[in-house]
Amino acid sequence: MPRLSRTVLITLVPVVLALSVVACSPLGTLNALTPASESERTESLSYGDHPRQKLDVYRPLIAHGAAPVVVFFYGGNWVSGERADYAFIGRSLAAHGIVTVVADYRLYPQVRYPDFLNDAAQAVAWARRHAAQYGGDPQRLFVMGHSAGAYNAAMVALDPRWLAAQDMTPADLRGWIGLAGPYDFLPVENTTTRPVFHFPDTPSDSQPVRHVSRQSPPALLIAARSDSLVNPQRNTGHLAEALRAQQVPVRELYYDRVSHTTLIASVAAPLRWLAPTLEDVAGYVLAAQARD
């Protein structure tokens, strides 16, 4: 067998690293390899009375005035997920000068749609009330999520019912970011998702795409071009079209080298070579003041 050239080896090393990260305790590995030196975490803050209604705040160690605030919701098909697994999100965004709130929310079978949306709205309201305590600017508030968490973010941003219960409106958001989100998925096909959304009686107003209006906040929508779990054309594409039809500013991005799962993993330090996810998200948030 011929010896591999130095160029080929350099190319293969990050690929092998990516595969090992995905294969072996992926989230713990991503956390371990994403530096914490540029941020400070405050853990286990309650935004409600239930044990799952807790969040962690990551603040930049070096800040120049009040920082923008991002509230992040992870995925897991509304049946799994822990905020501690997504420390790499908080650390990465905080290193770019963004106060980041990573929130847990109640899951099925304990709750079904729409209870987790009430949790999401409560977490956003908490962030608005307490942002200044952590160096954040409550007037530069964003909501963000991946997969099921992107659905939560979308519904909070687009359907006024959830923030209204917290004496807020979507206009209180400077914008929102959705990564590989399901926004238009009726009829529900995934067997795990079906009971979460009361299948076969899933309410039609459970779909984010149905709540787009001229008052919707600006959006950054990112997806893997080849996503076998959440169809990017039907979900990200349809929602982007609906937002543009209502003249809502939307930036729509598709990446080639990531999957549904590695899209969010590409925010972590060892996998940033896969896609510019972190740069695009941070750039979108930090540019908000310039859009005023």
C-alpha positions in Angstrom: 0.0 0.0 0.0 1.5 3.4 -0.9 2.3 5.8 1.9 -0.1 8.7 2.5 1.2 12.1 1.7 1.5 14.8 4.3 -1.3 16.7 2.6 -3.6 13.8 2.7 -2.8 13.2 6.4 -3.6 16.8 7.3 -6.9 16.4 5.5 -7.8 13.2 7.2 -6.9 14.2 10.8 -9.9 16.5 11.3 -12.2 14.0 9.6 -11.1 11.2 12.1 -11.5 13.6 15.0 -15.1 14.5 13.8 -16.0 10.8 13.6 -14.6 10.0 17.0 -16.4 13.0 18.6 -19.7 11.8 17.0 -19.2 8.2 18.0 -18.0 8.5 21.6 -20.1 10.5 24.1 -20.4 13.3 21.6 -21.8 16.2 23.7 -19.5 15.6 26.6 -16.6 15.5 24.2 -17.6 18.7 22.5 -18.0 20.4 25.9 -14.6 19.2 27.0 -12.9 20.4 23.9 -14.6 23.8 23.8 -12.6 26.3 25.9 -14.4 27.9 28.9 -11.7 30.5 29.6 -13.5 33.3 27.9 -16.8 33.0 29.7 -18.3 32.6 33.1 -21.2 30.3 33.9 -23.9 30.8 36.5 -25.7 27.5 36.9 -29.2 26.2 37.9 -31.2 29.4 38.0 -34.9 28.9 38.2 -37.3 30.5 35.8 -40.3 28.6 37.2 -41.3 26.2 40.0 -40.8 22.9 38.2 -37.4 21.1 38.5 -37.0 21.2 34.7 -37.6 25.0 34.6 -34.0 25.9 35.1 -31.3 27.6 33.0 -27.6 28.4 32.9 -26.2 31.8 32.0 -22.9 32.2 30.2 -21.4 35.7 30.2 -18.4 37.0 28.3 -15.4 37.7 30.6 -14.4 40.6 28.5 -17.3 42.9 27.5 -17.6 46.3 25.9 -20.8 47.7 27.3 -24.1 45.8 27.5 -24.0 42.6 25.4 -26.7 41.1 23.2 -28.6 38.2 24.8 -29.4 34.8 23.2 -31.8 32.3 24.8 -31.0 28.8 23.4 -33.2 25.7 23.3 -31.7 22.3 22.4 -33.3 19.6 20.4 -34.2 16.0 21.4 -37.6 15.5 19.8 -39.3 16.9 22.9 -38.5 13.7 24.8 -34.9 14.2 25.9 -32.2 16.8 26.5 -30.2 18.5 29.3 -28.9 22.0 29.4 -25.5 20.9 30.8 -24.9 19.0 27.5 -24.9 22.2 25.6 -22.2 24.1 27.5 -20.3 24.4 24.2 -23.1 26.6 22.9 -22.9 29.0 25.8 -19.1 29.1 25.9 -18.8 29.6 22.1 -21.3 32.5 21.9 -20.0 34.1 25.1 -16.5 34.1 23.6 -18.0 36.2 20.8 -19.4 38.8 23.3 -22.9 37.4 23.6 -24.6 36.7 26.9 -26.1 33.2 26.4 -28.9 31.5 28.3 -29.2 27.7 27.9 -32.6 26.6 29.2 -34.2 23.2 30.1 -37.9 22.7 29.5 -40.4 20.0 30.4 -40.5 17.0 28.1 -42.9 14.2 27.0 -44.4 12.1 28.6 -44.7 14.5 31.5 -46.1 17.2 29.2 -47.3 17.5 25.6 -47.8 20.4 23.2 -48.1 23.2 24.0 -46.8 23.1 27.6 -43.1 23.2 26.6 -43.9 26.5 24.7 -45.1 28.0 28.0 -41.7 27.0 29.4 -39.8 28.5 26.5 -41.7 31.8 26.9 -41.1 31.9 30.6 -37.3 31.4 30.0 -37.3 34.2 27.5 -39.2 36.5 29.9 -36.7 35.6 32.7 -33.8 36.6 30.4 -35.4 39.9 29.6 -35.9 40.7 33.3 -32.5 39.6 34.4 -30.3 40.3 31.4 -28.7 43.4 33.0 -27.5 41.4 36.0 -25.3 39.4 33.7 -24.0 42.2 31.5 -26.7 41.8 28.9 -28.9 44.3 27.1 -32.6 43.4 27.4 -33.3 45.5 24.3 -31.1 43.2 22.2 -32.8 39.9 23.0 -32.8 36.9 20.6 -34.2 33.4 20.8 -32.4 30.4 19.2 -32.8 26.7 18.9 -31.8 23.5 17.2 -34.2 20.9 15.9 -37.1 20.6 18.4 -35.5 23.6 20.1 -35.7 25.6 16.9 -39.4 24.8 16.8 -39.7 26.2 20.3 -37.8 29.3 19.3 -40.0 29.7 16.2 -43.2 29.5 18.1 -42.1 31.9 20.7 -41.1 34.4 18.0 -44.0 33.9 15.6 -47.1 33.0 17.7 -47.9 35.9 20.0 -49.9 33.7 22.5 -46.8 32.4 24.4 -45.1 35.7 25.1 -48.4 37.4 25.8 -48.8 35.2 28.8 -45.5 36.8 30.1 -46.6 40.3 29.3 -44.3 40.4 26.2 -44.8 40.4 22.5 -42.6 39.1 19.6 -41.7 42.7 19.0 -39.6 42.5 22.2 -37.3 40.2 20.3 -34.6 41.7 18.1 -34.6 38.5 16.1 -34.5 34.7 16.2 -32.3 31.9 14.9 -33.4 28.5 13.8 -31.1 25.6 13.1 -32.6 22.6 11.3 -36.0 23.3 12.7 -39.4 21.6 12.0 -41.7 24.4 11.1 -44.2 22.7 8.7 -44.5 19.0 9.5 -48.2 18.0 9.3 -49.2 15.3 9.2 -46.8 14.1 11.9 -44.8 11.1 10.5 -42.2 10.5 13.2 -43.6 7.9 15.6 -41.8 9.4 18.6 -43.2 12.9 17.8 -46.8 11.8 17.3 -47.9 11.5 20.9 -46.2 14.8 21.7 -48.5 16.6 19.3 -51.7 14.6 20.1 -51.7 12.6 16.8 -54.0 12.1 15.0 -55.6 15.2 16.3 -52.6 17.5 16.0 -53.8 21.1 16.1 -53.1 22.9 12.8 -52.0 26.0 14.7 -49.1 24.0 16.1 -47.2 24.8 13.0 -44.8 27.8 13.0 -45.4 28.5 9.3 -49.0 29.3 10.1 -48.1 32.2 12.4 -46.0 34.4 10.1 -47.2 38.0 9.8 -45.8 41.4 9.0 -45.1 41.9 12.7 -42.8 38.8 12.9 -39.3 39.5 14.1 -36.3 39.1 11.7 -34.9 35.5 11.3 -31.7 33.7 10.5 -32.6 30.2 9.3 -29.8 27.6 8.9 -30.1 24.0 7.8 -28.0 21.1 6.4 -28.6 20.8 2.7 -28.9 17.0 3.1 -30.9 16.5 6.3 -32.5 13.1 6.6 -34.5 13.9 9.8 -36.0 17.3 9.1 -36.6 18.1 5.4 -34.8 21.4 4.8 -36.8 22.4 1.8 -40.2 21.8 3.4 -39.4 23.3 6.7 -36.6 25.9 6.4 -37.5 26.7 2.8 -41.2 27.1 3.3 -40.8 29.2 6.4 -38.3 31.5 4.7 -40.8 31.9 1.8 -43.6 32.7 4.1 -41.5 35.3 5.9 -40.4 37.0 2.7 -44.0 37.1 1.5 -44.8 39.2 4.5 -41.7 41.4 3.9 -40.0 40.1 7.1 -36.2 40.2 6.9 -34.9 36.6 6.7 -31.4 35.2 6.0 -31.6 31.6 4.8 -28.4 29.4 4.7 -27.8 25.8 3.8 -24.5 24.0 4.5 -23.1 21.1 2.6 -20.7 19.3 4.9 -23.1 18.8 7.9 -26.0 16.6 8.8 -29.0 17.3 11.1 -26.8 16.4 14.1 -23.4 17.8 13.1 -25.0 21.2 12.3 -25.3 22.1 16.0 -22.0 20.2 16.8 -20.2 22.5 14.3 -20.6 25.3 16.9 -18.1 23.5 19.1 -14.4 24.1 18.8 -13.2 20.8 17.3 -15.8 20.8 14.5 -16.0 24.4 13.4 -14.2 23.4 10.2 -17.4 21.6 9.1 -19.5 24.8 8.7 -19.4 28.5 9.6 -22.4 28.1 12.0 -20.8 30.0 14.9 -19.6 32.8 12.7 -22.9 33.2 11.0 -24.9 33.1 14.2 -22.6 35.4 16.1 -22.3 37.8 13.2 -26.1 38.0 12.8 -26.6 38.8 16.5 -23.8 41.3 16.8 -24.9 43.1 13.7 -28.4 43.8 15.1 -27.5 47.3 16.3 -26.4 48.2 12.8 -29.8 47.1 11.5 -31.6 49.6 13.7 
